[in-house]
Every structure is written in structure tokens, then in C-alpha cells.
Amino acid sequence: MSADKGQPTNPEQPAKKSLPNGHYFKIMGYLLTAAWVGYILAISGGDTTHPMFDYIFVVPLAFWIGGMIIGKILRARSGADRP
């Protein structure tokens, strides 16, 4: 018998594992936070008296809190339960 090309040859082989969507958003949040901090450091030249330096942590914090609230709302609407 020849193996069907649409079926896996080993039926006991586990499915390919991947990260849940929430982890991708968290990684993206880390990268955007690092980019924002780098941007502020670049335009201010590391000068803590520069007006934009006031927003170095406030903007990422606001987006992280907003993202958590949006995630909680979406989880409640979809009926998904977090382990």
C-alpha cells in the first residue's frame, strides 16, 4: 500500500506546537517598548531635562494597561478562559 499524501505517515505524531496569540502580542509589546525608549533616548540625547524624556515610561505604561484592558474585554466576549 502506498501512503496517502494528505495523511501523515505517523498518526501518533504530535501536532506542531506554536505560541498562543497572546504571546505574540506580548513579544510585540516588548519590542515596541524598547523601540520607544530607544527613540526617546535618541532624540533627547540622554538628557533627562529634555521635555520628551517625561514620556519615556508614561507612554509604554499607558499602552500596556490599555492592551490588558482590551485583552480582558476580548476574552470575556469570546468566552475563552485563561488557564
C-alpha beads as a LAMMPS data file, in Angstrom:
LAMMPS data file: protein, C-alpha beads

83 atoms
82 bonds

1 atom types
1 bond types

-500.0 500.0 xlo xhi
-500.0 500.0 ylo yhi
-500.0 500.0 zlo zhi

Masses

1 110.0

Atoms # bond

1 1 1 0.000 0.000 0.000
2 1 1 1.180 3.459 -0.728
3 1 1 0.815 6.245 1.795
4 1 1 -1.752 8.910 1.020
5 1 1 -0.037 12.272 0.500
6 1 1 -2.697 14.097 2.503
7 1 1 -2.289 11.931 5.604
8 1 1 0.710 11.917 7.945
9 1 1 2.747 8.719 7.875
10 1 1 2.801 8.503 11.680
11 1 1 -0.670 9.106 13.181
12 1 1 0.766 9.256 16.735
13 1 1 2.998 12.203 15.810
14 1 1 2.031 15.234 17.931
15 1 1 0.673 18.318 16.219
16 1 1 3.071 21.165 15.557
17 1 1 3.271 23.391 18.619
18 1 1 3.036 27.149 18.354
19 1 1 2.631 30.073 20.699
20 1 1 -0.840 31.316 21.579
21 1 1 -1.780 34.646 20.005
22 1 1 -1.408 36.441 23.341
23 1 1 2.299 35.653 23.424
24 1 1 2.829 37.242 20.023
25 1 1 1.195 40.438 21.249
26 1 1 3.342 40.395 24.389
27 1 1 6.534 39.983 22.340
28 1 1 5.383 42.787 20.032
29 1 1 4.740 44.951 23.117
30 1 1 8.278 44.331 24.378
31 1 1 9.746 45.266 21.018
32 1 1 7.642 48.414 20.702
33 1 1 8.523 49.439 24.259
34 1 1 12.231 49.003 23.547
35 1 1 11.855 50.954 20.292
36 1 1 10.056 53.793 22.099
37 1 1 12.708 54.015 24.837
38 1 1 15.451 53.977 22.193
39 1 1 13.660 56.677 20.203
40 1 1 13.307 58.939 23.244
41 1 1 16.940 58.404 24.192
42 1 1 18.000 59.224 20.628
43 1 1 16.022 62.450 20.279
44 1 1 16.821 63.660 23.788
45 1 1 20.464 62.667 23.615
46 1 1 20.109 61.054 27.035
47 1 1 19.371 64.458 28.580
48 1 1 16.846 63.916 31.368
49 1 1 15.831 67.590 31.291
50 1 1 14.599 67.294 27.681
51 1 1 10.765 67.708 27.512
52 1 1 10.253 64.407 25.652
53 1 1 12.090 62.488 28.379
54 1 1 8.993 62.909 30.574
55 1 1 7.167 60.453 28.297
56 1 1 9.811 57.712 28.232
57 1 1 7.851 55.452 30.610
58 1 1 4.378 57.025 30.634
59 1 1 3.515 56.175 27.006
60 1 1 4.531 52.478 27.144
61 1 1 2.792 52.079 30.502
62 1 1 -0.427 53.555 29.101
63 1 1 -0.307 51.211 26.111
64 1 1 0.403 48.154 28.282
65 1 1 -2.549 48.990 30.561
66 1 1 -4.774 49.663 27.535
67 1 1 -3.721 46.386 25.952
68 1 1 -4.510 44.464 29.129
69 1 1 -7.975 46.033 29.314
70 1 1 -8.682 45.305 25.642
71 1 1 -7.441 41.729 26.068
72 1 1 -9.691 41.202 29.068
73 1 1 -12.709 42.548 27.156
74 1 1 -11.972 40.360 24.123
75 1 1 -11.511 37.271 26.305
76 1 1 -14.841 37.954 28.037
77 1 1 -16.645 38.390 24.709
78 1 1 -15.170 35.271 23.138
79 1 1 -15.853 33.121 26.177
80 1 1 -12.247 31.942 26.281
81 1 1 -10.917 31.052 29.676
82 1 1 -7.320 31.679 30.622
83 1 1 -5.571 28.728 32.284

Bonds

1 1 1 2
2 1 2 3
3 1 3 4
4 1 4 5
5 1 5 6
6 1 6 7
7 1 7 8
8 1 8 9
9 1 9 10
10 1 10 11
11 1 11 12
12 1 12 13
13 1 13 14
14 1 14 15
15 1 15 16
16 1 16 17
17 1 17 18
18 1 18 19
19 1 19 20
20 1 20 21
21 1 21 22
22 1 22 23
23 1 23 24
24 1 24 25
25 1 25 26
26 1 26 27
27 1 27 28
28 1 28 29
29 1 29 30
30 1 30 31
31 1 31 32
32 1 32 33
33 1 33 34
34 1 34 35
35 1 35 36
36 1 36 37
37 1 37 38
38 1 38 39
39 1 39 40
40 1 40 41
41 1 41 42
42 1 42 43
43 1 43 44
44 1 44 45
45 1 45 46
46 1 46 47
47 1 47 48
48 1 48 49
49 1 49 50
50 1 50 51
51 1 51 52
52 1 52 53
53 1 53 54
54 1 54 55
55 1 55 56
56 1 56 57
57 1 57 58
58 1 58 59
59 1 59 60
60 1 60 61
61 1 61 62
62 1 62 63
63 1 63 64
64 1 64 65
65 1 65 66
66 1 66 67
67 1 67 68
68 1 68 69
69 1 69 70
70 1 70 71
71 1 71 72
72 1 72 73
73 1 73 74
74 1 74 75
75 1 75 76
76 1 76 77
77 1 77 78
78 1 78 79
79 1 79 80
80 1 80 81
81 1 81 82
82 1 82 83
